[in-house]
Amino acid sequence: MCSLPAVTGQQAVKAFSKLGFHVARTSGSHYIMKKDGHRYLLSVPVHTGQTIKAGTLRGLIAAAGTTPEEFAKIVS
């Protein structure tokens, strides 16, 4: 299993954008991301200066239909 990089919400939004997701709307401090033809919405927490917790990030990666290894390559 790959160790995930520590990423902020903004970095995660950029990475998911590279995977074809776009920001559909915002809900408070969360960006709701959608991909056409994809089953799930992603609710990415964007709190200024804070990194996303590992469990939350793993759940978002799984919901996006990618692997932690692929996500780590996109972020770096």
N, C-alpha and C positions, 0 to 999 in steps of 0.2 A: 504494500500500500504506500502511496506517495504522500509525503508530508505536504500540507497545503501552505502556500505562502500567506503571510499576514497581509490582508488587503483592506482598504477602506471601502466604504460604500460606493464612492465615485469610481474607484478603480474597478470594482466589480461590475458597475453599470457599463463601463467602457468595454470590459472583457465580454460581457453578455451581448453587447452591441455587435462585436466582431463575430459572434455566433449567429447573428441574424435577428436578435431580439431588438425591439424598440420600446421606448418609454410611451406607454399608452396614457398614463395619467399619474398623478401623485396623490398620496393620501397621507397628509401630515408629513412625517419625516421618512416615508417609504416611497420608493419609485415602483410602480406597477409596470412590469415589462411583459410584452406580448410578442409572439412570433406567429405569423400567418401559417395556418395548418398545424400548429402545435397544440397539444391538449391542455397544457398547464399555463397559468400566469405565474410570473415570478414577482415576489414582493421583497425588494431589496432594501434593507434598512440603510439610510444615508444619514449618519450622525457625524457632524463635523469633527474631524480629528480622531475618531474612534475606528478601530478595526472591527470587522465582522467576526463573531465567535466561530470557532471551527465547526461546531455542529450545525449551525445555521448555514454556513457556507457549503458544507457537504450536502445539506438538504437542497439548497438552491442548485447546486451542480447536478445532482441526481434528477431534479425536476426539469432541468434544461436538457436532459438526455445526453450528457457528455460525461467524461471521466475526470477525476481529479488530475491525472497526468496531462490531459489535453488542456484543462483549464490553467494549470501551472505554466504550460508553454505559452499560452495566449497572454497571460499576465506579464511574464518576464520578457 
